[in-house]
Amino acid sequence: MFTLANLAVHIWSSGRTGVPMYTAGNRHLTTLYDSCRLLEMIKSFIPVLSYDQHKGSCGRIAVLGGCQEYTGAPYFAAISSLKLGADLSHVFCAKEAAAVIKSYSPELIVHPILDSPCAVDETSVWLQRMHCLVIGPGLGRDQNLLKTTQDLIKRAKSMKLPMVIDADGLFLVTENPEIIKDYNKVVLTPNVAEFKRLFQAVLGHPADPQGTVQDVIRLSQALGHVTIIKKGEVDIISDGDRALVCCQPGSPRRCGGQGDLLSGTMGTFLHWAYMARAADISNVVFETYGPNMCAAYAACCLTRHCNHSAFQKSGRSMTTTDMIAEICPAFSSLYQ
């Protein structure tokens, strides 16, 4: 079991020479205790701001979610991606949610088309311009919205668009895992309860109640090596071949919306990571673990830092709005 008492970062990968080897069954796992190397890896793929850039260079992120009942979640995800450093943040939501989401911030571009008769075609036109798609915050369980979302996932896959799937998007994946199976540009972000349901649906038996790293690896493998973040006391990240465990201090406070901050910032980090891979950046850790896992670790680390800092100031009164206010100082503290 991993606890917050151990703040080192643990990395699992296939064996490498010169590093202590540990065996789990027939799998060789390597444990490194060097969080500094991981932080340097994250810094290596964060784009440097320059006067040569144009609007959109640092990311056009789309959030798919927002219905009559849930308007806060898509706002939290979209504004978090923007506060991290994306240039443009779009929300595609049901018509009844649009005015409310717009009222939260003039910074967001809100499209009230997710429940229109031509939602898939109308949204797909915009998706061609996006760098990453965040699916699920505030989506709800309406069957028509879920069907539209499923069709949009298929369109996004055909465009080879990176995706982050959270919340009710994970409900959709649990109902039909085939929609994301084998797609190597998707990151799933289940909490403990969501992970248990997804594990049971895919593997046909319960997950280990101890919450082992091996269960995350097994689920990723069963889904065709998609990247999974199992959120919890520590965040376990795996692509089925390797794993990272983020032990950055957080807090015991569990207010609604924290996962939306994670998914939104991950959308931005994911774009930056793929942009860095295309530019052939030179960093051994980044080259070893790839854009999905590196972006996932970066987002987990940042979210937990925001949680810790906001809790230090507000204690039990802390809300996700308090955490969003910590994105800038947390980013500066960790990555600059």
C-alpha positions in Angstrom: 0.0 0.0 0.0 1.2 3.5 -0.8 0.5 6.3 1.7 1.1 10.0 1.8 3.8 9.4 4.3 5.9 8.4 1.3 6.1 11.5 -0.9 8.6 9.9 -3.4 7.2 9.2 -6.8 7.2 5.5 -7.7 7.7 4.5 -11.4 7.1 1.0 -12.7 8.4 0.1 -16.1 10.1 -2.8 -17.9 13.5 -3.6 -16.6 16.5 -1.4 -17.4 20.2 -2.1 -16.7 21.8 -0.4 -13.7 18.5 -0.1 -11.8 17.3 -2.4 -8.9 14.9 -5.0 -10.2 11.8 -6.2 -8.5 9.6 -9.0 -9.7 5.8 -9.2 -9.5 4.8 -12.6 -10.9 6.4 -12.7 -14.4 6.6 -9.0 -14.6 9.8 -7.0 -13.8 9.0 -3.7 -12.2 11.5 -0.9 -11.6 11.0 1.5 -8.6 12.7 4.9 -8.8 12.5 7.5 -6.0 13.4 10.6 -8.0 10.5 13.0 -8.2 13.0 15.7 -9.4 13.4 13.8 -12.7 9.7 13.7 -13.2 9.3 17.4 -12.6 12.1 18.1 -15.1 10.3 15.9 -17.5 7.1 18.0 -17.1 9.1 21.2 -17.5 10.5 19.8 -20.8 7.1 19.7 -22.5 5.6 22.9 -21.3 5.7 25.4 -24.2 7.7 28.5 -23.6 5.7 31.7 -24.1 7.0 33.8 -26.9 5.9 36.7 -29.1 6.0 34.4 -32.1 2.9 32.5 -30.9 -0.7 33.2 -32.1 -4.0 32.7 -30.4 -4.5 28.9 -30.2 -0.8 27.9 -30.2 -1.0 26.8 -26.6 -4.3 25.0 -26.9 -7.9 25.0 -28.1 -9.6 22.7 -25.6 -13.2 21.4 -25.9 -15.3 20.3 -22.9 -18.2 18.0 -23.8 -20.8 18.2 -20.9 -23.4 20.4 -19.2 -27.1 19.7 -18.8 -30.0 21.3 -16.9 -28.9 19.8 -13.6 -25.2 20.1 -13.9 -23.6 23.4 -15.0 -20.8 23.8 -12.6 -18.7 20.8 -13.7 -18.2 21.9 -17.3 -17.3 25.4 -16.1 -14.8 24.1 -13.7 -13.1 21.9 -16.3 -13.1 24.6 -19.0 -11.9 27.4 -16.8 -9.2 25.2 -15.3 -7.8 24.4 -18.8 -7.8 28.1 -19.5 -6.2 29.1 -16.2 -3.4 26.6 -16.8 -2.5 28.2 -20.1 -4.7 27.0 -22.9 -5.6 29.9 -25.2 -9.2 29.0 -25.9 -11.7 26.9 -24.0 -15.0 25.7 -25.5 -18.0 24.1 -23.8 -20.4 22.0 -25.8 -23.5 21.6 -23.7 -27.3 21.2 -23.7 -29.3 24.3 -24.6 -30.7 24.7 -21.1 -27.2 24.8 -19.6 -25.7 27.3 -21.9 -26.9 30.6 -20.5 -26.0 29.5 -16.9 -22.4 28.5 -18.0 -22.0 31.7 -19.9 -23.0 33.7 -16.9 -20.1 32.1 -14.8 -17.4 33.6 -17.1 -17.1 35.6 -20.3 -13.8 33.8 -20.9 -15.5 30.6 -22.2 -16.9 29.9 -25.6 -20.2 28.1 -25.0 -22.1 26.1 -27.7 -25.7 25.2 -26.8 -25.9 22.4 -29.4 -25.3 19.1 -27.6 -29.0 18.2 -27.5 -29.9 19.6 -31.0 -31.2 17.2 -33.7 -27.9 17.6 -35.6 -25.6 17.7 -32.6 -23.1 15.2 -33.9 -22.5 17.0 -37.2 -22.6 20.5 -35.7 -20.2 19.6 -33.0 -17.9 17.7 -35.3 -17.3 20.8 -37.4 -15.8 22.5 -34.3 -13.9 19.4 -33.2 -11.7 19.6 -36.3 -10.3 22.8 -34.8 -9.7 21.5 -31.3 -6.5 20.0 -29.8 -8.1 18.0 -27.1 -11.5 16.8 -26.0 -12.6 16.5 -22.3 -15.7 14.4 -22.1 -18.1 14.0 -19.2 -18.1 16.9 -16.7 -21.8 17.6 -16.1 -22.9 15.4 -18.9 -25.7 13.7 -17.0 -27.4 10.4 -17.8 -29.9 11.4 -20.4 -30.0 8.7 -23.0 -30.1 11.0 -25.9 -27.1 13.0 -24.7 -25.2 9.8 -24.0 -25.9 8.5 -27.5 -24.7 11.8 -29.0 -21.6 11.6 -26.9 -20.9 8.1 -28.0 -21.2 9.1 -31.6 -18.9 12.1 -31.0 -16.3 9.8 -29.4 -16.3 7.8 -32.6 -15.8 11.1 -34.7 -13.0 12.2 -32.4 -11.2 8.9 -32.8 -11.4 9.2 -36.6 -9.8 12.6 -36.2 -7.1 11.1 -33.9 -8.0 13.7 -31.3 -6.6 13.2 -27.7 -9.4 12.7 -25.2 -9.9 12.8 -21.4 -12.9 11.0 -20.1 -14.3 11.6 -16.7 -17.5 11.6 -14.6 -20.6 10.6 -16.7 -18.3 9.9 -19.6 -17.0 7.1 -17.5 -20.5 5.8 -17.0 -20.8 5.6 -20.8 -17.5 3.8 -21.1 -18.6 1.3 -18.3 -21.8 0.6 -20.2 -19.9 0.1 -23.5 -16.1 -0.3 -23.1 -15.7 -1.0 -26.8 -16.1 2.7 -27.7 -12.6 3.5 -26.4 -10.9 0.1 -26.5 -7.5 0.1 -28.2 -7.5 3.9 -28.7 -4.1 5.1 -27.5 -4.9 8.8 -27.3 -7.5 8.5 -24.4 -7.0 9.1 -20.7 -9.7 7.8 -18.3 -9.9 9.4 -14.8 -12.0 7.2 -12.5 -12.3 7.7 -8.8 -12.3 4.7 -6.5 -16.0 3.9 -7.0 -15.9 4.5 -10.8 -12.8 2.3 -11.0 -14.5 -0.6 -9.3 -17.5 -0.5 -11.6 -15.4 -0.2 -14.7 -13.1 -3.0 -13.5 -16.1 -5.3 -12.9 -17.7 -4.5 -16.2 -14.5 -5.2 -18.2 -12.8 -8.0 -16.3 -15.9 -9.7 -14.9 -14.8 -9.9 -11.3 -14.2 -7.4 -8.5 -11.0 -5.3 -8.2 -8.7 -5.9 -5.3 -10.1 -3.9 -2.3 -6.5 -2.9 -1.4 -6.4 -0.8 -4.6 -3.2 -2.3 -6.0 -1.2 -0.9 -8.9 -1.5 -4.3 -10.6 -5.3 -3.8 -10.9 -4.8 -0.5 -12.8 -2.3 -2.2 -15.1 -4.7 -5.2 -15.7 -7.6 -2.9 -16.5 -5.5 -0.9 -18.9 -4.4 -4.0 -20.6 -7.9 -5.3 -20.9 -9.0 -2.1 -22.6 -6.1 -2.2 -25.1 -3.6 -0.2 -23.2 -5.5 3.0 -22.8 -4.1 5.3 -20.1 -6.0 5.2 -16.7 -5.7 7.4 -13.7 -7.2 5.8 -10.6 -7.7 8.8 -8.3 -7.5 8.3 -4.5 -5.2 8.9 -1.5 -2.5 8.5 -4.1 -3.1 8.7 -7.9 -2.1 5.5 -9.8 -1.5 6.0 -13.5 -0.9 3.2 -16.0 -0.9 2.4 -19.7 -0.8 -1.3 -19.1 3.0 -1.5 -19.6 4.2 1.0 -17.0 2.8 2.8 -14.0 3.4 6.0 -12.1 2.1 6.8 -8.6 1.6 10.5 -7.7 2.1 11.0 -4.0 2.1 14.8 -4.1 0.4 16.0 -0.8 -3.3 16.9 -1.1 -5.8 17.2 1.7 -8.7 15.2 3.3 -11.3 17.7 1.9 -13.4 16.1 -0.9 -15.7 18.9 -2.2 -17.4 18.5 -5.6 -15.6 19.7 -8.6 -12.0 18.6 -7.9 -12.1 16.0 -10.6 -13.2 18.6 -13.1 -10.2 20.7 -12.3 -8.1 17.6 -12.9 -9.7 16.7 -16.3 -9.6 20.3 -17.5 -5.9 20.8 -16.7 -5.2 17.4 -18.2 -6.7 18.5 -21.5 -4.2 21.3 -21.7 -1.3 19.2 -20.5 -2.2 16.5 -23.0 -2.1 19.0 -25.9 1.3 20.3 -24.7 2.7 16.8 -24.4 1.6 15.8 -28.0 2.9 19.1 -29.3 6.3 18.3 -27.6 6.4 14.8 -29.0 5.9 16.2 -32.5 8.8 18.6 -31.9 11.0 15.7 -30.8 12.0 17.2 -27.4 14.9 15.5 -25.7 14.0 14.1 -22.3 14.6 10.4 -21.4 11.6 10.2 -19.0 9.2 11.8 -21.5 10.5 9.4 -24.2 10.1 6.4 -22.0 6.6 7.1 -20.6 5.0 9.0 -23.5 2.6 11.9 -23.7 -0.4 10.4 -22.1 1.3 9.2 -18.9 3.5 12.3 -18.6 0.5 14.7 -19.0 -1.5 12.6 -16.6 1.2 12.9 -13.9 1.6 16.6 -14.5 -2.2 17.2 -14.0 -2.4 15.0 -10.9 0.6 16.7 -9.3 -0.8 20.2 -10.0 -4.4 19.3 -8.8 -3.1 17.8 -5.6 -0.9 20.9 -5.0 -3.9 23.2 -5.6 -5.9 21.1 -3.1 -3.2 21.2 -0.5 -2.7 25.0 -0.8 -6.4 25.8 -0.8 -7.0 23.6 2.2 -4.2 25.3 4.1 -6.1 28.6 3.7 -9.7 27.6 3.9 -9.8 24.3 5.7 -13.3 22.7 5.8 -14.7 25.7 3.9 -12.5 25.0 0.8 -14.3 24.6 -2.5 -13.2 24.0 -6.0 -13.3 27.8 -6.7 -10.6 28.1 -4.0 -8.6 25.5 -5.8 -8.8 27.2 -9.2 -7.4 30.3 -7.6 -4.3 28.3 -6.7 -3.6 27.1 -10.3 -1.2 29.9 -11.1 0.8 29.8 -7.8 0.9 26.0 -7.9 2.1 26.0 -11.5 4.8 28.5 -10.6 5.9 26.5 -7.5 6.1 23.2 -9.3 7.1 23.9 -12.9 8.9 27.2 -13.1 
